[in-house]
Amino acid sequence: MKRPIGVTIIAALTFFGAAALALGSFAFFVVAVMGMTGGDAGDPASVAIAGMGVAGGFSLLVLAGVAACLAIGVLDLREWARIISIASIAAGIGCTILSLFAFRRYVVIPPVPSVFCHLLVMATAVWMLAYLLLARVKQAFSVVTPNRLTT
């Protein structure tokens, strides 16, 4: 069965998310290196910042790998990828709602752009969730495809 265009869009958005996580990982590693090589590298606060940078960098790198594998699974129309995508999108919607209320009084980010970005993320996530739950999309994922590794 031919892959629906919406599935390709969802996979592309997932790859974009994986790339953003990988860039965030790189930023954490840069902060860790700065903490380890600065003039106050032996200071306990610098050591703690370096440790958090390394831990955060590896965590985001693992998440980027998981997101990339998920996107590949969605492109290959694997049922497990559709189910995990639905679960992760639903969790993302919940986290976005919590974030909207948790950072409401955060003075560095102006409220209008923050609300706009949250609503944009929510609209995209709701579309992705609704699309993956369509019967024709579910049917596209349920078609058994031979494994590429076997001949």
Secondary structure, 3 states (H helix, E strand, C coil): CCCCHHHHHHHHHHHHHHHHHHHHHHHHHHHHHHHHHCCCCCCHHHHHHHHHHHHHHHHHHHHHHHHHHHHHHHHCCCHHHHHHHHHHHHHHHHHHHHHHHHCCCCCCCCHHHHHHHHHHHHHHHHHHHHHHCCHHHHHHHHCCCCCCCCC
